[in-house]
Amino acid sequence: MPEPEWDPSEATATATSELQEKHSDHSRTQRNRVQTHQEKSTATAHYHEMFHQQPLKFAMTAEEQNAAIRQAFVNDDTIPQETELKNAIGKSPSLVTPRNEALLHAAAKLIDAYSKNGCPADCGPDWTQEHVEAALLKGPHSSADAPDALKALQDETDDKVENGYARVLRYGDIMRNMPKKLKISPVAMIPHKSRSFRTILDLSFRLRHLGKLMESVNSATVKQAPAESMVQLGNCVQRIIALLADNYDPSQPFLFSKLDIKDGFWRMAVSEDDAWNFCYVLPQSAPVTNIEDILIVVPSCLQMGWCESPPFFCAASETARDVIEALLEEVNLPAHPFEDAMVNDAKDSAMSRLHAAAAFVNLVEVFVDDFVGATNNSDRTHLQHFSRAMLYGVHSIFPPPEVSGHHGQDPISQKKMDQGDGE
């Protein structure tokens, strides 16, 4: 016997009634999830067509790693070509753009494509309105309902909207002409060491509906980011330890400096159409009794919680690391306005000048959004040059506001530098 057709207006009325009932007894009822089995998308087929001859290797020599990274960065197939992605990234300027020395890097073409078109996001089949409204009723993670977490999320959302990273919409304003790619995932507020909370979008959450599980955004995502960009991550700490062990000398200690990228993933955008894949409910102080009044946050950037965010971002940050290493080989670099925060005058001494004449080693590493510099040459001139290389290298991929035209803060976290991370 065929099932009756689904009536959107009837379902909306039912959903509103459920929402009223939910708040009347001040309890969150567990919503049901639906799982559908869909055919593989053309993008999935394209991905397998691209990569089936190059299976991922988990044990690679250093030469193989470097070759794989270079190949991924110059492979035109990893650059988004879809015409619908050519429309700008919301109305905010791109905050990751290769320039100056970075334009000479093999990855410049790839990063430039992400800058102009947004990072491609194929998050599986479009959701039905019934699925979307079930996710709206589920709402945010319970961690976002606590008063202090709620305020932190609302303040952060206001900041993101002001800086062009996101927009907030009322569901009733789009429900009758719902964007094709609209998907809703629960947002969580996780206690954090350096601030009250870190906001994480749970894109692995699978909604249960009518006794079945729906695909999550992550489980349905077609992998398009260059996975090779993360090959070096697992060896980062080991290389630092090996450097210290191989060059141990109490009279010539190593000095470290760290630069942190502010807002990290949020600096890499997705297209305006793809942004609908990463929406979440913004909780409100007063109970919402009508589904049409639910507020939806539409981010325009990569999200903490999406499985493709790390490799997309690492493609940019690893490129910046390579530029830093190249700049260290230059004879002279111009002064940088941030360098004084990285070079301590107390390190300038006769002993440090002797070290400058002796053999020394430098190391530059990056772990996602943290750039680490290490050297056992404590001469102030060398430290100044090292600092300039790091600063200009980061800015060659993550340009400062006066270059990007963005009214937000510099990509190099000033707060962390003020806390001494740069020294």
Contacts in CASP RR format, 6 or more apart in sequence:
PFRMAT RR
TARGET T0000
AUTHOR 0000-0000-0000
METHOD contacts of the structure
MODEL  1
MPEPEWDPSEATATATSELQEKHSDHSRTQRNRVQTHQEKSTATAHYHEM
FHQQPLKFAMTAEEQNAAIRQAFVNDDTIPQETELKNAIGKSPSLVTPRN
EALLHAAAKLIDAYSKNGCPADCGPDWTQEHVEAALLKGPHSSADAPDAL
KALQDETDDKVENGYARVLRYGDIMRNMPKKLKISPVAMIPHKSRSFRTI
LDLSFRLRHLGKLMESVNSATVKQAPAESMVQLGNCVQRIIALLADNYDP
SQPFLFSKLDIKDGFWRMAVSEDDAWNFCYVLPQSAPVTNIEDILIVVPS
CLQMGWCESPPFFCAASETARDVIEALLEEVNLPAHPFEDAMVNDAKDSA
MSRLHAAAAFVNLVEVFVDDFVGATNNSDRTHLQHFSRAMLYGVHSIFPP
PEVSGHHGQDPISQKKMDQGDGE
6 128 0 8 1.000
6 130 0 8 1.000
8 129 0 8 1.000
8 130 0 8 1.000
11 129 0 8 1.000
11 130 0 8 1.000
11 133 0 8 1.000
12 133 0 8 1.000
12 175 0 8 1.000
12 291 0 8 1.000
12 292 0 8 1.000
15 133 0 8 1.000
15 134 0 8 1.000
15 136 0 8 1.000
15 137 0 8 1.000
15 291 0 8 1.000
16 289 0 8 1.000
16 290 0 8 1.000
16 291 0 8 1.000
16 292 0 8 1.000
18 137 0 8 1.000
19 137 0 8 1.000
19 288 0 8 1.000
19 289 0 8 1.000
19 290 0 8 1.000
19 291 0 8 1.000
20 289 0 8 1.000
20 290 0 8 1.000
22 28 0 8 1.000
22 29 0 8 1.000
22 137 0 8 1.000
23 287 0 8 1.000
23 288 0 8 1.000
23 289 0 8 1.000
28 142 0 8 1.000
30 208 0 8 1.000
31 134 0 8 1.000
31 135 0 8 1.000
31 137 0 8 1.000
31 138 0 8 1.000
31 207 0 8 1.000
31 208 0 8 1.000
31 209 0 8 1.000
32 134 0 8 1.000
32 207 0 8 1.000
32 208 0 8 1.000
32 209 0 8 1.000
32 210 0 8 1.000
32 211 0 8 1.000
32 212 0 8 1.000
33 134 0 8 1.000
33 206 0 8 1.000
33 207 0 8 1.000
33 208 0 8 1.000
33 209 0 8 1.000
33 211 0 8 1.000
33 212 0 8 1.000
33 213 0 8 1.000
33 214 0 8 1.000
34 131 0 8 1.000
34 134 0 8 1.000
34 207 0 8 1.000
34 208 0 8 1.000
34 209 0 8 1.000
34 210 0 8 1.000
34 211 0 8 1.000
34 212 0 8 1.000
34 213 0 8 1.000
34 214 0 8 1.000
35 206 0 8 1.000
35 212 0 8 1.000
35 213 0 8 1.000
35 214 0 8 1.000
35 215 0 8 1.000
36 125 0 8 1.000
36 212 0 8 1.000
36 214 0 8 1.000
36 215 0 8 1.000
38 124 0 8 1.000
38 125 0 8 1.000
38 215 0 8 1.000
38 220 0 8 1.000
41 122 0 8 1.000
41 124 0 8 1.000
41 125 0 8 1.000
41 222 0 8 1.000
43 122 0 8 1.000
43 222 0 8 1.000
43 224 0 8 1.000
44 122 0 8 1.000
44 222 0 8 1.000
47 222 0 8 1.000
47 223 0 8 1.000
47 224 0 8 1.000
50 75 0 8 1.000
50 77 0 8 1.000
56 227 0 8 1.000
57 64 0 8 1.000
57 68 0 8 1.000
60 68 0 8 1.000
60 231 0 8 1.000
65 231 0 8 1.000
65 232 0 8 1.000
68 228 0 8 1.000
68 231 0 8 1.000
69 228 0 8 1.000
69 229 0 8 1.000
69 231 0 8 1.000
69 232 0 8 1.000
69 318 0 8 1.000
70 106 0 8 1.000
71 228 0 8 1.000
72 78 0 8 1.000
72 226 0 8 1.000
72 227 0 8 1.000
72 228 0 8 1.000
72 229 0 8 1.000
73 105 0 8 1.000
73 106 0 8 1.000
73 107 0 8 1.000
73 110 0 8 1.000
73 226 0 8 1.000
73 228 0 8 1.000
73 229 0 8 1.000
73 315 0 8 1.000
73 319 0 8 1.000
74 106 0 8 1.000
74 107 0 8 1.000
74 109 0 8 1.000
74 110 0 8 1.000
75 226 0 8 1.000
76 109 0 8 1.000
78 110 0 8 1.000
78 224 0 8 1.000
78 225 0 8 1.000
78 226 0 8 1.000
79 109 0 8 1.000
79 110 0 8 1.000
79 113 0 8 1.000
80 113 0 8 1.000
80 114 0 8 1.000
80 117 0 8 1.000
80 118 0 8 1.000
80 119 0 8 1.000
80 120 0 8 1.000
80 224 0 8 1.000
82 117 0 8 1.000
82 120 0 8 1.000
84 271 0 8 1.000
84 273 0 8 1.000
85 117 0 8 1.000
85 118 0 8 1.000
85 120 0 8 1.000
85 271 0 8 1.000
85 273 0 8 1.000
85 274 0 8 1.000
86 116 0 8 1.000
86 117 0 8 1.000
87 271 0 8 1.000
87 272 0 8 1.000
87 273 0 8 1.000
88 272 0 8 1.000
89 118 0 8 1.000
89 269 0 8 1.000
89 270 0 8 1.000
89 271 0 8 1.000
89 272 0 8 1.000
89 300 0 8 1.000
90 164 0 8 1.000
90 269 0 8 1.000
90 272 0 8 1.000
90 275 0 8 1.000
90 300 0 8 1.000
91 164 0 8 1.000
92 163 0 8 1.000
92 164 0 8 1.000
92 165 0 8 1.000
92 269 0 8 1.000
92 300 0 8 1.000
92 406 0 8 1.000
93 404 0 8 1.000
93 405 0 8 1.000
93 406 0 8 1.000
94 115 0 8 1.000
94 116 0 8 1.000
94 118 0 8 1.000
94 269 0 8 1.000
94 404 0 8 1.000
95 267 0 8 1.000
95 268 0 8 1.000
95 269 0 8 1.000
95 398 0 8 1.000
95 399 0 8 1.000
95 404 0 8 1.000
95 406 0 8 1.000
95 411 0 8 1.000
96 111 0 8 1.000
96 114 0 8 1.000
96 115 0 8 1.000
96 267 0 8 1.000
96 268 0 8 1.000
96 316 0 8 1.000
96 397 0 8 1.000
96 398 0 8 1.000
97 111 0 8 1.000
97 112 0 8 1.000
97 115 0 8 1.000
97 397 0 8 1.000
97 399 0 8 1.000
97 404 0 8 1.000
98 105 0 8 1.000
98 107 0 8 1.000
98 108 0 8 1.000
98 111 0 8 1.000
98 112 0 8 1.000
98 115 0 8 1.000
98 319 0 8 1.000
98 396 0 8 1.000
98 397 0 8 1.000
99 396 0 8 1.000
99 399 0 8 1.000
99 403 0 8 1.000
100 392 0 8 1.000
100 396 0 8 1.000
101 323 0 8 1.000
101 326 0 8 1.000
101 327 0 8 1.000
101 392 0 8 1.000
101 393 0 8 1.000
101 396 0 8 1.000
102 108 0 8 1.000
102 111 0 8 1.000
102 319 0 8 1.000
102 320 0 8 1.000
102 323 0 8 1.000
102 393 0 8 1.000
102 396 0 8 1.000
102 397 0 8 1.000
105 319 0 8 1.000
105 322 0 8 1.000
105 323 0 8 1.000
107 315 0 8 1.000
107 318 0 8 1.000
107 319 0 8 1.000
107 322 0 8 1.000
108 319 0 8 1.000
110 226 0 8 1.000
110 315 0 8 1.000
111 315 0 8 1.000
111 316 0 8 1.000
111 319 0 8 1.000
111 397 0 8 1.000
114 268 0 8 1.000
114 312 0 8 1.000
114 315 0 8 1.000
114 316 0 8 1.000
117 271 0 8 1.000
118 268 0 8 1.000
118 269 0 8 1.000
118 270 0 8 1.000
118 271 0 8 1.000
118 274 0 8 1.000
119 225 0 8 1.000
119 268 0 8 1.000
119 269 0 8 1.000
119 270 0 8 1.000
119 302 0 8 1.000
119 308 0 8 1.000
119 312 0 8 1.000
120 224 0 8 1.000
120 270 0 8 1.000
120 271 0 8 1.000
120 274 0 8 1.000
121 221 0 8 1.000
121 224 0 8 1.000
121 270 0 8 1.000
121 271 0 8 1.000
121 274 0 8 1.000
121 277 0 8 1.000
121 278 0 8 1.000
121 306 0 8 1.000
121 308 0 8 1.000
122 221 0 8 1.000
122 222 0 8 1.000
122 224 0 8 1.000
123 181 0 8 1.000
123 183 0 8 1.000
123 217 0 8 1.000
123 220 0 8 1.000
123 221 0 8 1.000
123 222 0 8 1.000
123 274 0 8 1.000
123 277 0 8 1.000
124 215 0 8 1.000
124 220 0 8 1.000
124 221 0 8 1.000
124 222 0 8 1.000
125 215 0 8 1.000
125 220 0 8 1.000
126 180 0 8 1.000
126 181 0 8 1.000
126 182 0 8 1.000
127 135 0 8 1.000
127 182 0 8 1.000
127 183 0 8 1.000
127 214 0 8 1.000
129 175 0 8 1.000
129 178 0 8 1.000
130 209 0 8 1.000
131 207 0 8 1.000
131 209 0 8 1.000
131 214 0 8 1.000
132 178 0 8 1.000
132 182 0 8 1.000
132 183 0 8 1.000
132 184 0 8 1.000
133 291 0 8 1.000
134 207 0 8 1.000
134 209 0 8 1.000
135 183 0 8 1.000
135 184 0 8 1.000
135 185 0 8 1.000
135 207 0 8 1.000
136 171 0 8 1.000
136 184 0 8 1.000
136 281 0 8 1.000
136 291 0 8 1.000
136 294 0 8 1.000
136 296 0 8 1.000
137 291 0 8 1.000
138 184 0 8 1.000
138 186 0 8 1.000
138 207 0 8 1.000
139 184 0 8 1.000
139 186 0 8 1.000
139 280 0 8 1.000
139 281 0 8 1.000
139 283 0 8 1.000
139 294 0 8 1.000
140 153 0 8 1.000
140 186 0 8 1.000
140 187 0 8 1.000
140 188 0 8 1.000
140 280 0 8 1.000
140 281 0 8 1.000
140 282 0 8 1.000
140 283 0 8 1.000
141 186 0 8 1.000
141 187 0 8 1.000
141 188 0 8 1.000
141 189 0 8 1.000
141 202 0 8 1.000
143 149 0 8 1.000
143 188 0 8 1.000
143 189 0 8 1.000
143 190 0 8 1.000
144 150 0 8 1.000
144 153 0 8 1.000
144 186 0 8 1.000
144 187 0 8 1.000
144 188 0 8 1.000
144 189 0 8 1.000
144 283 0 8 1.000
145 283 0 8 1.000
146 189 0 8 1.000
148 196 0 8 1.000
148 197 0 8 1.000
149 189 0 8 1.000
149 196 0 8 1.000
149 197 0 8 1.000
150 283 0 8 1.000
150 285 0 8 1.000
152 189 0 8 1.000
152 196 0 8 1.000
152 197 0 8 1.000
152 199 0 8 1.000
153 187 0 8 1.000
153 189 0 8 1.000
153 197 0 8 1.000
153 199 0 8 1.000
153 282 0 8 1.000
153 283 0 8 1.000
154 282 0 8 1.000
156 199 0 8 1.000
157 166 0 8 1.000
157 168 0 8 1.000
157 282 0 8 1.000
157 297 0 8 1.000
160 166 0 8 1.000
160 266 0 8 1.000
160 297 0 8 1.000
160 299 0 8 1.000
161 167 0 8 1.000
161 168 0 8 1.000
163 406 0 8 1.000
163 407 0 8 1.000
163 408 0 8 1.000
164 300 0 8 1.000
165 263 0 8 1.000
165 266 0 8 1.000
165 299 0 8 1.000
165 300 0 8 1.000
165 301 0 8 1.000
166 297 0 8 1.000
166 298 0 8 1.000
166 299 0 8 1.000
166 300 0 8 1.000
166 301 0 8 1.000
167 297 0 8 1.000
167 298 0 8 1.000
167 300 0 8 1.000
168 282 0 8 1.000
168 295 0 8 1.000
168 296 0 8 1.000
168 297 0 8 1.000
168 298 0 8 1.000
169 295 0 8 1.000
169 296 0 8 1.000
169 298 0 8 1.000
170 292 0 8 1.000
170 293 0 8 1.000
170 294 0 8 1.000
170 295 0 8 1.000
170 296 0 8 1.000
171 291 0 8 1.000
171 292 0 8 1.000
171 293 0 8 1.000
171 294 0 8 1.000
171 295 0 8 1.000
171 296 0 8 1.000
172 291 0 8 1.000
172 292 0 8 1.000
172 293 0 8 1.000
174 182 0 8 1.000
174 296 0 8 1.000
175 292 0 8 1.000
179 273 0 8 1.000
179 276 0 8 1.000
180 273 0 8 1.000
180 276 0 8 1.000
181 273 0 8 1.000
181 274 0 8 1.000
181 276 0 8 1.000
181 277 0 8 1.000
182 276 0 8 1.000
182 279 0 8 1.000
183 217 0 8 1.000
183 276 0 8 1.000
183 277 0 8 1.000
183 278 0 8 1.000
183 279 0 8 1.000
184 279 0 8 1.000
184 280 0 8 1.000
184 281 0 8 1.000
184 296 0 8 1.000
185 201 0 8 1.000
185 202 0 8 1.000
185 203 0 8 1.000
185 205 0 8 1.000
185 216 0 8 1.000
185 217 0 8 1.000
185 278 0 8 1.000
185 279 0 8 1.000
185 280 0 8 1.000
186 201 0 8 1.000
186 202 0 8 1.000
186 205 0 8 1.000
186 280 0 8 1.000
186 281 0 8 1.000
187 199 0 8 1.000
187 200 0 8 1.000
187 201 0 8 1.000
187 202 0 8 1.000
187 280 0 8 1.000
187 281 0 8 1.000
187 297 0 8 1.000
188 199 0 8 1.000
188 200 0 8 1.000
188 201 0 8 1.000
188 202 0 8 1.000
189 197 0 8 1.000
189 198 0 8 1.000
189 199 0 8 1.000
189 200 0 8 1.000
190 197 0 8 1.000
190 198 0 8 1.000
190 199 0 8 1.000
190 200 0 8 1.000
191 197 0 8 1.000
191 198 0 8 1.000
192 198 0 8 1.000
198 304 0 8 1.000
199 304 0 8 1.000
200 304 0 8 1.000
200 305 0 8 1.000
201 278 0 8 1.000
201 280 0 8 1.000
201 299 0 8 1.000
201 303 0 8 1.000
201 304 0 8 1.000
201 305 0 8 1.000
201 306 0 8 1.000
202 305 0 8 1.000
203 216 0 8 1.000
203 217 0 8 1.000
203 218 0 8 1.000
203 278 0 8 1.000
203 303 0 8 1.000
203 305 0 8 1.000
203 306 0 8 1.000
203 307 0 8 1.000
204 216 0 8 1.000
204 217 0 8 1.000
204 218 0 8 1.000
204 219 0 8 1.000
204 305 0 8 1.000
204 307 0 8 1.000
205 216 0 8 1.000
206 213 0 8 1.000
206 214 0 8 1.000
206 215 0 8 1.000
206 216 0 8 1.000
206 219 0 8 1.000
207 213 0 8 1.000
207 214 0 8 1.000
208 214 0 8 1.000
217 277 0 8 1.000
217 278 0 8 1.000
217 306 0 8 1.000
218 305 0 8 1.000
218 306 0 8 1.000
218 307 0 8 1.000
221 306 0 8 1.000
221 307 0 8 1.000
221 308 0 8 1.000
223 307 0 8 1.000
223 308 0 8 1.000
224 308 0 8 1.000
225 308 0 8 1.000
225 310 0 8 1.000
225 311 0 8 1.000
225 312 0 8 1.000
225 315 0 8 1.000
226 311 0 8 1.000
226 315 0 8 1.000
227 311 0 8 1.000
229 311 0 8 1.000
229 312 0 8 1.000
229 314 0 8 1.000
229 315 0 8 1.000
229 318 0 8 1.000
230 310 0 8 1.000
230 311 0 8 1.000
230 314 0 8 1.000
232 318 0 8 1.000
233 314 0 8 1.000
233 367 0 8 1.000
233 368 0 8 1.000
236 365 0 8 1.000
236 366 0 8 1.000
236 367 0 8 1.000
236 372 0 8 1.000
237 367 0 8 1.000
239 363 0 8 1.000
239 365 0 8 1.000
240 363 0 8 1.000
240 365 0 8 1.000
240 372 0 8 1.000
240 374 0 8 1.000
243 254 0 8 1.000
243 361 0 8 1.000
243 363 0 8 1.000
243 374 0 8 1.000
244 254 0 8 1.000
247 254 0 8 1.000
247 361 0 8 1.000
247 376 0 8 1.000
249 376 0 8 1.000
252 355 0 8 1.000
252 358 0 8 1.000
252 360 0 8 1.000
252 376 0 8 1.000
252 378 0 8 1.000
253 376 0 8 1.000
253 378 0 8 1.000
254 374 0 8 1.000
254 375 0 8 1.000
254 376 0 8 1.000
255 347 0 8 1.000
255 374 0 8 1.000
255 375 0 8 1.000
255 376 0 8 1.000
255 378 0 8 1.000
255 383 0 8 1.000
256 372 0 8 1.000
256 373 0 8 1.000
256 374 0 8 1.000
257 342 0 8 1.000
257 372 0 8 1.000
257 373 0 8 1.000
257 374 0 8 1.000
257 386 0 8 1.000
257 387 0 8 1.000
257 390 0 8 1.000
257 421 0 8 1.000
257 422 0 8 1.000
257 423 0 8 1.000
258 370 0 8 1.000
258 371 0 8 1.000
258 372 0 8 1.000
258 373 0 8 1.000
258 416 0 8 1.000
258 421 0 8 1.000
258 422 0 8 1.000
259 370 0 8 1.000
259 371 0 8 1.000
259 390 0 8 1.000
259 391 0 8 1.000
259 394 0 8 1.000
259 412 0 8 1.000
259 413 0 8 1.000
259 416 0 8 1.000
259 417 0 8 1.000
259 421 0 8 1.000
259 422 0 8 1.000
260 369 0 8 1.000
260 370 0 8 1.000
260 371 0 8 1.000
260 412 0 8 1.000
260 413 0 8 1.000
260 416 0 8 1.000
260 421 0 8 1.000
261 267 0 8 1.000
261 317 0 8 1.000
261 369 0 8 1.000
261 370 0 8 1.000
261 371 0 8 1.000
261 394 0 8 1.000
261 398 0 8 1.000
261 411 0 8 1.000
261 412 0 8 1.000
261 413 0 8 1.000
262 409 0 8 1.000
262 410 0 8 1.000
262 411 0 8 1.000
262 412 0 8 1.000
262 413 0 8 1.000
262 414 0 8 1.000
262 415 0 8 1.000
263 411 0 8 1.000
264 313 0 8 1.000
264 369 0 8 1.000
264 411 0 8 1.000
265 301 0 8 1.000
265 302 0 8 1.000
265 303 0 8 1.000
265 304 0 8 1.000
265 309 0 8 1.000
265 313 0 8 1.000
266 299 0 8 1.000
266 301 0 8 1.000
266 302 0 8 1.000
267 301 0 8 1.000
267 398 0 8 1.000
267 411 0 8 1.000
268 301 0 8 1.000
268 302 0 8 1.000
268 309 0 8 1.000
268 312 0 8 1.000
268 313 0 8 1.000
268 316 0 8 1.000
269 300 0 8 1.000
269 301 0 8 1.000
269 302 0 8 1.000
270 277 0 8 1.000
270 278 0 8 1.000
270 300 0 8 1.000
270 301 0 8 1.000
270 302 0 8 1.000
272 300 0 8 1.000
275 298 0 8 1.000
275 299 0 8 1.000
275 300 0 8 1.000
276 298 0 8 1.000
278 298 0 8 1.000
278 299 0 8 1.000
278 303 0 8 1.000
278 306 0 8 1.000
279 296 0 8 1.000
279 297 0 8 1.000
279 298 0 8 1.000
279 299 0 8 1.000
280 296 0 8 1.000
280 297 0 8 1.000
281 294 0 8 1.000
281 295 0 8 1.000
281 296 0 8 1.000
281 297 0 8 1.000
282 295 0 8 1.000
282 296 0 8 1.000
282 297 0 8 1.000
284 295 0 8 1.000
288 294 0 8 1.000
302 308 0 8 1.000
302 309 0 8 1.000
302 312 0 8 1.000
302 313 0 8 1.000
303 309 0 8 1.000
310 368 0 8 1.000
313 368 0 8 1.000
313 369 0 8 1.000
314 368 0 8 1.000
316 397 0 8 1.000
316 398 0 8 1.000
317 366 0 8 1.000
317 368 0 8 1.000
317 369 0 8 1.000
317 371 0 8 1.000
317 397 0 8 1.000
318 366 0 8 1.000
319 397 0 8 1.000
320 366 0 8 1.000
320 371 0 8 1.000
320 393 0 8 1.000
320 394 0 8 1.000
320 396 0 8 1.000
320 397 0 8 1.000
320 398 0 8 1.000
321 364 0 8 1.000
321 365 0 8 1.000
321 366 0 8 1.000
321 371 0 8 1.000
323 392 0 8 1.000
323 393 0 8 1.000
323 396 0 8 1.000
323 397 0 8 1.000
324 364 0 8 1.000
324 371 0 8 1.000
324 389 0 8 1.000
324 390 0 8 1.000
324 392 0 8 1.000
324 393 0 8 1.000
324 394 0 8 1.000
325 364 0 8 1.000
327 333 0 8 1.000
327 388 0 8 1.000
327 389 0 8 1.000
327 392 0 8 1.000
327 393 0 8 1.000
328 362 0 8 1.000
328 364 0 8 1.000
328 385 0 8 1.000
328 386 0 8 1.000
328 389 0 8 1.000
330 389 0 8 1.000
333 385 0 8 1.000
333 388 0 8 1.000
333 389 0 8 1.000
333 392 0 8 1.000
334 388 0 8 1.000
335 388 0 8 1.000
336 387 0 8 1.000
336 388 0 8 1.000
336 391 0 8 1.000
336 392 0 8 1.000
338 387 0 8 1.000
338 391 0 8 1.000
338 412 0 8 1.000
338 417 0 8 1.000
339 384 0 8 1.000
339 387 0 8 1.000
339 388 0 8 1.000
339 391 0 8 1.000
341 417 0 8 1.000
341 418 0 8 1.000
341 420 0 8 1.000
341 422 0 8 1.000
341 423 0 8 1.000
342 383 0 8 1.000
342 387 0 8 1.000
342 390 0 8 1.000
342 391 0 8 1.000
342 417 0 8 1.000
342 422 0 8 1.000
342 423 0 8 1.000
343 380 0 8 1.000
343 383 0 8 1.000
343 384 0 8 1.000
343 387 0 8 1.000
343 423 0 8 1.000
344 423 0 8 1.000
345 380 0 8 1.000
347 378 0 8 1.000
347 380 0 8 1.000
347 383 0 8 1.000
348 379 0 8 1.000
348 380 0 8 1.000
349 378 0 8 1.000
351 378 0 8 1.000
352 377 0 8 1.000
352 378 0 8 1.000
352 379 0 8 1.000
352 380 0 8 1.000
353 379 0 8 1.000
355 376 0 8 1.000
355 377 0 8 1.000
355 378 0 8 1.000
355 379 0 8 1.000
356 377 0 8 1.000
356 379 0 8 1.000
356 381 0 8 1.000
356 382 0 8 1.000
360 375 0 8 1.000
360 376 0 8 1.000
360 377 0 8 1.000
360 382 0 8 1.000
361 375 0 8 1.000
361 376 0 8 1.000
362 373 0 8 1.000
362 374 0 8 1.000
362 375 0 8 1.000
362 377 0 8 1.000
362 386 0 8 1.000
363 372 0 8 1.000
363 373 0 8 1.000
363 374 0 8 1.000
363 375 0 8 1.000
364 371 0 8 1.000
364 372 0 8 1.000
364 373 0 8 1.000
364 374 0 8 1.000
364 390 0 8 1.000
365 371 0 8 1.000
365 372 0 8 1.000
365 373 0 8 1.000
365 374 0 8 1.000
366 372 0 8 1.000
371 390 0 8 1.000
371 394 0 8 1.000
373 386 0 8 1.000
373 390 0 8 1.000
375 382 0 8 1.000
375 383 0 8 1.000
375 386 0 8 1.000
377 383 0 8 1.000
391 412 0 8 1.000
394 411 0 8 1.000
394 412 0 8 1.000
395 403 0 8 1.000
395 411 0 8 1.000
395 412 0 8 1.000
398 411 0 8 1.000
398 412 0 8 1.000
399 411 0 8 1.000
400 410 0 8 1.000
400 411 0 8 1.000
401 407 0 8 1.000
401 408 0 8 1.000
401 409 0 8 1.000
401 410 0 8 1.000
413 421 0 8 1.000
416 422 0 8 1.000
END
